[in-house]
């Protein structure tokens, strides 16, 4: 049995079932979750049955696709309903995303979650909403009458209410307890406390904190289950986002508080009539088995929008959807055709991150497209690379406002220089304006897609000049996931995930090929910031105790100071000191650890390293000085 075979369970249901267990059964809960995970399941309509043993079954009734009450879990064992099995089943199942508030109901297309901005094409860690499991970029048509209009907040209080502060404090405490214990110690009981805090936050209209808490729970479960798609930096980011959001509820006011509270759903707002020009289409394949396509289009002012279609089906569906008609108005264009054509849209609705809604009131007809070298698309390549990188960093920041919008794409004119070895695999080295050496990486390594084969073929044609579109991959050197390029012969464009280049498509060099430039040697690439970053990451798997046993870190602190990072040195020393600090009472007995103090130091270090990394990434895109000419 896997979690994907079980219906999602409402967070408050899981929390209630765990809270009702006796202390003895709570100690057995993690083992019961593991044992139940190895048992067979059977689905019959809305009911999933788990064979607890040869004589006992546990049933999960999920009308609408979600287990919404504790009574919907029934067990046939002699100890039921006070047994451990019901709580274990709830903990083994995915956590359901809370239903939106009545005032914030959205269309199915709006309920879809956007993919990660890092270009890995992995699905958002936020679980699916009650009753459905929508995929990223789904654009199922829905009635216009349900398009969400943000409420008028002009009369809203400037500060959080007392109840919201209490809810935020509960979120902070639950998250701090997870950080204290680490992944190894944050079992089902700690996760249930976080789910209870998430439910309380949602009831107090703090959807951003609630969603962040659910993301942490989902990542904890993935880590403890040995999910191959789990990455520790993802949990670091999620925990820092959760702690930071909970902390800011009590200190923010006005517009900042509105951003900290967040929205139950990212709303689609009316945008009138739009004239759109196709750019390219990329495949979307997620770790959870979803697949589809996303087509990027641009308006006359250069604003980017997307039309997507992603649902369960994996890479096979991605390859098929590319040649299906887009779900937008009366247009008969396929996704790949739209990437090279145009649309005239009336009654358009657009989300803050640029996704086009597909309600019944949306009308769209085919229109003339534009080449990448023609207005208005040509203007996308006129912005200097540094400005584009800074803009993309704002959109991809680990702690960006979810409603801030923006794109992580860069538009560059490059000259290919050949293949280079990289810790993440082979990359294609290219140079762009300002003498910047850019590493172009494979966007998706799935062998069914054309990304890797195309990149390897382009690496055999150094000296070729191309106009490219890539997704920023934050690093200490300029790095993009290569998504699309102009055809090497100058005719048309190539969607590098779908179209396959042939050797005959490559130009025959008519001039000597310039040698590949030396590896970037900027100071950022040699920054000792990793000394603090690894301590921040080290805490998450093993908890506070892992740092408490480090001992003296003064040598690392001195190295940071010598590199011009005195703040990092101070944060490292304070973090490790807080981890090791344990007070004793008058009788010499150890007092409980200061989990709040340690969480505060850890949060400061996590946010600092993120900010400095983003600054170093932006600095890597600065133009290189022209070499001096000697007589």
VENSUL-V808559 format. One line per field, one symbol per residue. phi: phi as a letter, one per 20 degrees, with the letter a starting at -180 (. if undefined). Layout:
phi: ???
This chain:
phi: .dgfedffdggffffffffeffgffffefffffffffeefcbdcmeddddefbfdcddddecfmncfdcfffdcceffefeeeeffffffffefeffgfffgfdfcfgffffeffgeeneldfgfffffgnbcfdgmfcfgbfffeffdgffefefffcffgfffffffffgffffffffemgfdeeffffffffffffffffemcffffffffffffffffffemffefcggffgffffffffffffgedeblfffffffncfbffedgcmecddcfdaccfccdfenebrccdeccegenfeccccbcbgqmfffgfffgddffeblefefefffffccbcddcmfccegenfefcffeedbcfcfebffedfefgffeefggffffffffffeggcffgefmncdecccecdfcpecfbgepfcdebdcgnmeededdffbefffeegfgffffffecfnfdcdcccdfdgbecgbcefdbbffgendnccefedfdfdgffefefdbgeffffffgcffffdfegffegffffffffdnggfffefnfdfffffffffencffffffffffffffefcecefenefegfeffffffffffffffffffffffffffefgeffffede
